[in-house]
Amino acid sequence: MKIIIRNDDVSYFTKPSDLEKWYKDIWHKYPIHLAVIPRISRNCDVAPLSKKVGNTYMEINKNKRLVTFLKKKQKENKVVIWQHGLTHSNKGNKFECERAPYRFWQGKQVLEDTFGKIKVFVAPHDQFSRKAIKYIEELNMNICRGFAPRPREFRWNSWDAFLNLYTLYWLLYRKTLRFPHWQKIGNHKELYSYRLGEIKEKDIDDILEFHKDGVLCITVHHRHMSQESLEKLKYIIARIER
């Protein structure tokens, strides 16, 4: 089994000390896949309350201390950089990757100018529209998200994979089990992730068994990590290593 630990919401406002605090005992064995917001909006839902001043955007590369820290961890194979939307801002009741305009290429350019090639896209709140998927494919990126595609994302160029994932995994398992491998859909691949806080102790055995020959992806948020959640993550890793 391969395990991928995905940490969302890394941005200009992230403190290196927070990442070091939670992952220092993990990333020397399992690199943390950081979903980085390229140009975070000060008014978005994940910006620190103390920074919500003005409708401005802060690019990750403006935080020199954080960038230096992350590039060092890259060289040590302790982190992998993924793209997490563009600004993480909502509009009305729609999340960023559910609405146009889709300027994902701007975020990819910011990240690649700073960290090198970016291969995987993560949507804020794991929500996509059909058109957003199309634009991500045009950037030659794959997708990591929390669950199988929804009916609104149906596309004829991927009807067979869509039908398999939606009927066999979403309708059958919902949030209990995820497809255990990267899945080809249209012109990209997708991997499905469990949120650490949603993994119930009674389901851990079934999850590990289901993914024993595949990939287990677990999503965490350094902003919400606690000692309890860290111990839960370490417990799952220890079970895998038995």
RACORFEN-V559904 format. One record per residue. N is the residue number from 1. SS is DSSP state (hx for helix, st for strand, lp for the rest). Layout:
BEGIN
<<N SS> <N SS>>
END
This chain:
BEGIN
<<1 lp> <2 st> <3 st> <4 st> <5 st> <6 st> <7 st> <8 st> <9 st> <10 st> <11 lp> <12 lp> <13 lp> <14 lp> <15 lp> <16 hx> <17 hx> <18 hx> <19 hx> <20 hx> <21 hx> <22 hx> <23 hx> <24 lp> <25 lp> <26 lp> <27 lp> <28 lp> <29 lp> <30 lp> <31 lp> <32 st> <33 st> <34 st> <35 st> <36 st> <37 lp> <38 lp> <39 st> <40 st> <41 st> <42 lp> <43 lp> <44 lp> <45 lp> <46 lp> <47 lp> <48 lp> <49 hx> <50 hx> <51 hx> <52 lp> <53 lp> <54 lp> <55 lp> <56 lp> <57 st> <58 st> <59 st> <60 hx> <61 hx> <62 hx> <63 lp> <64 hx> <65 hx> <66 hx> <67 hx> <68 hx> <69 hx> <70 hx> <71 hx> <72 hx> <73 hx> <74 hx> <75 hx> <76 lp> <77 lp> <78 lp> <79 st> <80 st> <81 st> <82 st> <83 st> <84 st> <85 lp> <86 lp> <87 lp> <88 lp> <89 lp> <90 lp> <91 st> <92 lp> <93 lp> <94 st> <95 lp> <96 hx> <97 hx> <98 hx> <99 lp> <100 lp> <101 lp> <102 lp> <103 lp> <104 hx> <105 hx> <106 hx> <107 hx> <108 hx> <109 hx> <110 hx> <111 hx> <112 hx> <113 hx> <114 hx> <115 hx> <116 lp> <117 lp> <118 lp> <119 lp> <120 st> <121 st> <122 st> <123 lp> <124 hx> <125 hx> <126 hx> <127 lp> <128 lp> <129 lp> <130 hx> <131 hx> <132 hx> <133 hx> <134 hx> <135 hx> <136 hx> <137 hx> <138 hx> <139 lp> <140 lp> <141 lp> <142 st> <143 st> <144 st> <145 st> <146 lp> <147 lp> <148 lp> <149 lp> <150 lp> <151 hx> <152 hx> <153 hx> <154 lp> <155 lp> <156 hx> <157 hx> <158 hx> <159 hx> <160 hx> <161 hx> <162 hx> <163 hx> <164 hx> <165 hx> <166 hx> <167 hx> <168 hx> <169 hx> <170 hx> <171 hx> <172 hx> <173 hx> <174 lp> <175 lp> <176 lp> <177 lp> <178 lp> <179 lp> <180 lp> <181 lp> <182 lp> <183 st> <184 st> <185 st> <186 lp> <187 lp> <188 st> <189 st> <190 st> <191 st> <192 st> <193 st> <194 st> <195 st> <196 hx> <197 hx> <198 hx> <199 lp> <200 lp> <201 hx> <202 hx> <203 hx> <204 hx> <205 hx> <206 hx> <207 hx> <208 hx> <209 hx> <210 hx> <211 lp> <212 lp> <213 lp> <214 lp> <215 st> <216 st> <217 st> <218 st> <219 st> <220 st> <221 st> <222 hx> <223 hx> <224 hx> <225 lp> <226 lp> <227 hx> <228 hx> <229 hx> <230 hx> <231 hx> <232 hx> <233 hx> <234 hx> <235 hx> <236 hx> <237 hx> <238 hx> <239 hx> <240 hx> <241 lp> <242 lp>>
END
